[in-house]
């Protein structure tokens, strides 16, 4: 149930209230100490890319191949879930634990607006960190190497940015929902993100792998340049050829991710509406 309305107050519409809550929450999340640690983690792929530029004088690994594996392995398989977990779990649960959510409870605000605002802020933080890191990697790759900037390379880069952003939105929505539902969500979230989700990169049957988020994110990363596919996608193509499995269309992966995002968001709102704070 929404918090009590104050006499004489006119409640804001849900979209407008969610926007303002999201703006204030974004500023508050930027001041959290964990953001410094996440920022340092986001510099790891940048450092690895710089090391590759310094050591690969012979050009054994093309820029397109490096970027494909950077996005398909390092970001999609690890960093997206890590960042989303760090900011998503605490989107609602942290305010509940600290008791600061009561401030919203006593205002003429719909709980759906509170949830959407906090979720939007967490998704924005996660997306900015991940895409910002990819931007720095791109700059390191092309610095003094203008010949690397081909049309296929740019399509791959922007495709990686879109997939990483979508992954941040979906994973953060899932973890925010888990943080609203569970009293101690950290262990289940870690087991799911780095346990079950690893099935999506294993030699498991395709029907099982399609039940993971990471499979559909990786399926959206396409590199049309021959010989420059990411290692996970190359293995998946070989497995499909050997087992005569039909490749999953990109539109289906996009639809699955959209449905998961919507379901996780709606479920999180319903859980917050039923959540009892005053005990």
Steps between C-alpha positions, in 0.01 A plus 500: 500500500624852426618714787247729672408823327569821687196724524506773241782337303434415142689184404725514198426277205688172508732579204590846637550369853716214369712750305571720804562203728731357236691829472550535875584130532756523221680780683486302823636184335791694352615581854511135608847363570433188297496717189873566541569127510278443197676780313835334565364167376378673184858608432618138482390439138649838408832398653492162329424668166790740550728205578386330178582813299848513652584131456334405171745677270458235231123545475423137584162599644299741287313789666168345397593161649619666821183706533275201425661295776516795738124551470399136464717363781612765747195727502201277421622198697626680809496878534136564410371259766754623756413869465125433483522286812691768690251779425180301442480302824529815708257711297213427741643272768760752614237763572287242680794392718599860578139601563523794260223361280254613768560854372330399175231306685382819674472698178209498252689264267397177337728210588526423130658845451744432784603168351527630144701802610749296701525240223555765233781654705670163551467413131645837401800459731567148369465605136725805537774295668493219244460705182750758628753222545434379145549852369844517664590161350393627156720808537799285596442272200476779241760738647767537233335217306254669267505205258311295759193721464306317230124483455488142635711601798271792583191279468659248734593770750158664509339155510709417805394824667132427435525140624690603813240771571214254450676252727536768767128579481389136518739380769442807718123449478541136606728583792284791615202263505703244698612768745137602556382141548778338706626615837853372428524499120878506452575126504207397275583784260868403477416131451255587223722759326824302503363149543188445296585769245828322421285229339446747216869473410532123553464211251149436638211436258373815335151467652652526847737782409207703370376520860792729588533873443863482396418271206261752349734793561785317330270400216445870423871570456571440135821564310462472126874519436630153413750357749410753768226327695520483876625173645165410670303569181747298294462203733123535490501500120717186496269326749194594297661358187598173671165448675293643214345762728319794347651839594273715715378805303613833640141625519411214734786581735399866500138403575604270786710775658216751466252259662739425789556873554126569508415204724779577749393866518130425550575228754726736693226763513247243627743378766565853624127575515455201730813556703443570869750747643347597833555194721 
